[in-house]
Amino acid sequence: MASEILENGRPASVFVIGDGRMGTIIRELVEADEGLTLAGIVGIDTKDDLREAAPAADVAIDFSHKDMLPLVEAYIRRTGAALVSGVTGYSDEELARVRALADRAPVIHSANYSLGVAVLRRLSALAAQALAEFDIEITETHHNQKADAPSGTAKLLLDAVNPDGAYEPVYGRVGMCGKRDSREIGVHALRGGTVAGTHTVHFFGSDEEVELTHRATSRRIFATGAVAAAKKLVAADPGFYTFDELMFE
């Protein structure tokens, strides 16, 4: 990774929120990057440190749990650290609270920090425009320990192919549900084994089908993308940013 040396000549400091698998990988990436320093890391057992004891940092990377949002809010408002949020399962109200932190610091929230998924989202949006008469379905597959469904990435893809909300999402089908309505998009979640994440957007036409698929073989790609986003975010002005804006514009 390219390093992110600040204008004063020192490496950017990173505070990691969440000490699970993702948090551990992020910590390893930060420690291996000469342009970054690890300010600290908190998990569920030390989460209350976010109120006052946690050290200030240039950027916080949060892959914890949505229930820690009040503590994350307190930390960002106290320190002014930039925030890279990868927490999934937020309600619309909770996402609005994350966005509100942008009045204090530069903030990004994404359900997926993979560059490949970002490209898949762009391709899916273009395909939906070009194949306007095709039926669209989205499938996502994850390991058997994933708690939320559909995945945050599936929701990103749904927004990409249905930006104006003209189509009605249908989350799975069961029973005598009747024939498929032309104004619906099916979203289906599969769970099993140790799958890191597979997402497919299906476009079904008359006598032909187009599939766009992204397969992740390791969670490390998400951590790598989050750290890359953090290194760009530390130089940004306060505000809310998308992953596309940071990485492609």
Disulfide bonds with the S-S distance in Angstrom:
none
